[in-house]
Amino acid sequence: MSPPATNGSTGATGTTTVGTWTIAALHERITGLLSQTFGDELWVEGEILEAFTSGAGHTYLTLADPDAPAVYGHQPQLSVTLWKGQRKLVERRLREAGGNVELTEGIRVRIAGSLLTYSPQSRVQLRMTDVDPEFTLGVLGQQRAEVLAGLQRDGLIGRNATVPMPTLPLRIALITSLGSAAHADARHELEHSGVPFTVLEIDARTQGAQAVGSIISALELAAGLAVDAVLLVRGGGSATDLAAFDDDRLARSVALYGLPVVAGIGHEIDRSIVDEVAHLSAKTPTAAAAALVEQAARSMDLFEELAEAVAVTARRRLERAAASVELCSQRIANRSGRALVLAASRIGDCERRTERSARALLDRSDTILTALDARARIHDPALALSRGWSITRTADGAIVTDASSIDEGRTITTTLARGSIDSVVTSTDPMTPTR
């Protein structure tokens, strides 16, 4: 196909450019070729990588082909624009699916539109006109079935239920989107229960392509916080809103988690795969929190009953012990009285025997003392002096028993029965002592 003719002109090199396309004409021709090739409308299937609605009410999507080989690290992508005026048809299609499908990140969709170029950014764009909700629901259902089958095959259904729930779970890690209705409902239920919970809140994305990784990271964080249980909650929404809770990675993380996980995902009619693998699942975030309240309250009631039973048993044992002590006291008193009488009798006998023994000992002692006194009298110097004996001492008071020990001229003192005589030795006459 030849380019449209343009007026000839001379360029910087002196050559004449003939038949050159303008940018606008090029885009117009490409759009025409796309229309001729694909028609006014075609259906495209892909996974929503990004979804954004502007303030003007237009929605912009980025679709990717997750099954295609990556090019420079990225799957093939396509820009999609849904104008505000066309959204009514799309929203009606979504309502017809029961509100279970929304155009959110991370889901696979089948959409219709016209293919054209977007000249301001020089790219191919799909102008969206319709959507097939049943395709998305079918994909979700198929993925869910495959995930459940894999979990069942690996024995992970009910695995977390085998993790023991503490008798009194008071430290709770609450994983949810902080500020959401689910967060408020669960927090309100815990705070107004009368149970002294300690709640550690962990923010996580609960919707969109980042939700799975965000929740798994929150679970890993909670594992290091020394909590008794994890409360994982998310409010109601469409099937696509809750798609993260059917993810295989998240389900396996919950199934193999080392702490009991209590799940409250969506409303009464919602049932996710996380509900299937959690330790306990409830229909709503409020009901999930209430389950923990019931567990803790039941344990506290049991503790109170046990405490009362202990108190009653203690009172009864004290009463029996008091009665036993009283009986023992009476027995001791009776036996003590008899023992005291017997002891008094024995003491009287001992007293009489002691008195007799003491009297006999005194008599013997008196006899001995009399004999000793008589002996002492015999050896009394005064008695010897009265018989004419005398005692001679030197000037220093030493008794003289040997005449040879006294020199002539020394003064001696002689003690008589009556008085004493001082003498000066003029001579001595040593004598051999008689035997």
Secondary structure, DSSP 8 states (H G I E B T S, - for coil): --------EE-TTS-EE-S---HHHHHHHHHHHHHHHH-S-EEEEEEEEEEEE-TTS-EEEEEE-TTS--BTTB--EEEEEE-GGGHHHHHHHHHHTTT-----TT-EEEEEEEEEEETTTTEEEEEEEEE-HHHHHHHHHHHHHHHHHHHHHTT-TTTGGGS---SS--EEEEEE-TTSHHHHHHHHHHHTSSS--EEEEEE---SSTTHHHHHHHHHHHHHTS--SEEEEEE----TTTTGGGG-HHHHHHHHT-SS-EEEEESSTT---HHHHHSSEEESSHHHHHHHHHHHHHHHHHHHHHHHHHHHHHHHHHHHHHHHHHHHHHHHHHHHHHHHHHHHHHHHHHHHHHHHHHHHHHHHHHHHHHHHHHHHHHHT-HHHHHHTT--EEEETTS-B---GGGS-TT-EEEEE-SS-EEEEE-----------
